[in-house]
Amino acid sequence: MTTSSETPAPAGAEIPIEQLYRVPYGKVLHGKDCQHLTTNRLATLQPATELDRQKFKICRSCLIALDGDPGHDDFESFESALEALQVPPANRQAMREIADALDTSRIWIPVPRTYIAVSPGTGHQVSAFFNRDYVDVLDEDGGYKRVLMAGPPAKTKARTKAAAAQEPEPAPPTCPTCYMQLPATGICDSCD
């Protein structure tokens, strides 16, 4: 077996340093359009240095975006995002009502395609995350409040596996005479 003495380059090593920024006291580097940066953080951004690149990792979302792929799909309307995420029709009206109460100037679905995010715009905290079966809405206290949808849950592979794991196993066959569990042969050892 041969081994290489070369150390692999850290992720994002090919991204020009001029495109990377750091929040004071932050431990992750970002691009200026990072969806994680709030207005306050955007106002305090500092250009990253080569030492920062060596010490800190680059935000995963920014790594994808700065590498040429935006890492998300932007939408002009909430309706087109609902369609793209394939939200169950039974949940769409309730989600529309929640979205109507929010500033949805920016609407996007990140690469994993698991939710729709809405915000007042770049640099603002996400107002809500619309999943297929629930919505996490930004609360005044800063956290998120979960709103469950009344429609039937969306079918996903993970949910199907979880439901199968929760189903009880069928009772093993028993002897009709002595009620002992039958062996794999189906012939009772006690009665025969």
N, C-alpha and C positions, 0 to 999 in steps of 0.2 A: 504494500500500500504506500502510495506516495502522498506526502503532505505538502502543502504550499506554505511558504513562510510569509506570503503576503497577507496582510490584514484586510478583510473586506472593507470597502468604503462605507461609511455610515449612510443611512438612507437620506437622500436629499443633498449629497455632496456635490452633485452637478448643478444645483440651483445657485444662481449668482447671489452673493451675499447682499447685494443692493436690494433684493426682493424680500429679505428677511428682517423681521422686527421683533422686539422683546418688550413686554410690559415690565416696568421697574419691579424688581424682586420676583419676577416670574421665572419659571423654570422650563418654559417651552417657547420655541420660536414660532412666529406666525407670519403670514402674508397680510397685506393691508386689507384684503377683502374677506378675512376669516369670519365665518358665521358665529364663532364663539366670542368674538370681541364685542363688548357692549360699548355704548357711546363714551362712557368714562374711560374705559381701557384704550379705545382708539385715540383719545385725547392725550394719553400719556405714553404712546408708543415711542420707542427709541430704536434707531437703526441697530441691527445686530452687528457684532464684530466677529472676526475670525475666532477669537477666544470663546465667544458665545456659541458659535457653531460647534466647536470641539466639546464644550461642556453640556449643551442642551440638545434635546431631541426637537424635531420639527413636528408641529401639530399634524396628526394624520390627515385631517381634512385639507390642510394647507399643502401637505406633501403631494397629495393627489392633484390639487388645483394648480400648484406651481409647476408640476411636471407636465402640464399641457391638458390634462383632463380636469374639468371643473369639479368633478366628484359629486355633482348633483344636477338635476334637471330643473330649470326655472320655468314657471308657468305664468301666463297672462291672467288666467282666471282660476278661481277655486274649483269651478265645475270641471275644467279640463284636468285638474290635478286629481279630483275624485275618480274620474274615468281612468286616468293613467295608473292609479294605485289599485284599481278594481275593488273599490269599497263596495260592500254588499248594498244593493238598492234599498233594503229595509233601514239602513243606517244613514243614508244620505241626507234626508230631510232634516233630521236632528243636527247633523254636522253643519248643514247650511245655516241653520238658525244660530249655532254657536259662532260660526265664521262671520255672520252678518253683524254681530255685536263687537267684532274686533277690527283693528286696522290691519288689513291683509295686503298692504302695499307690496310686500315681497312674499312670494309663494314658491316653495321648492320641495323636491323629494330627493333625499340623499341617495348615494349609490346603492346601499343595501336594499333600497326600495321597500322599507318597512313602515314609513309614515310620511305624512305631509307636514311640513313646518310652515308657519306663517309668522310674519313679524312686520312692524311698521316700516322697516327698511334696513339697509346695511348698518351695522353698528348698534342695532337695537336688539334686546333680548327677545327670544322666540316667545310669541304670545300664546301659541298652542301647538301641540303635536297631535295630529289626527291620525290615529291608527285605524285598522279596519273595524275593531269592535269597541273602541273607547277613545276618549280625547283627554289629553292632559292640558289643562288651561292654567295659564300663569295666574297665581293668586296674588292679592295685594301684599301679602306678607313675604313674597319673594319665591315661595315654593310653587309647586304645581298641584292642582286639584284634579283628580281623575273623575271623569264623567263616563259612566258605562252606557253603552247603547242598548236599546231595548230589543233590537232585531236579533235574529238567530246568529250565533257566532260564525265567523268566517271559517271555512275549512282550510287548514294548512297541514302540511306533513307533520310538523311538530305537535300540533294539537291532536291529530289522529293517533300518533304514537302515544301521547300522554293519555288519551282516552282509553286506548287499548290496554295500557299498563294499569289503569284503575279498574278495569272490568274484573270481577271476581272469577277465579278459575272454577270450572264446573266441578261439582262434587264427584269424588271417585266412585266407581260402581261398587255396590255392596251386595253381599249374598242375601237373597230373599228369605233364607231360612234362619241363619245365625246373625245376620246384619254386620258381619265382619267385612272389611274392605277386601275386594277381590284382587288377586295378583294379576299380572299382565296376561296370563293365560285365560282369564275369565272363569276358571274352575276353582271353587272354594276348597282350600286345603283342609279346613276343619270338617266339612260335611262329606267329602268324598273319600 
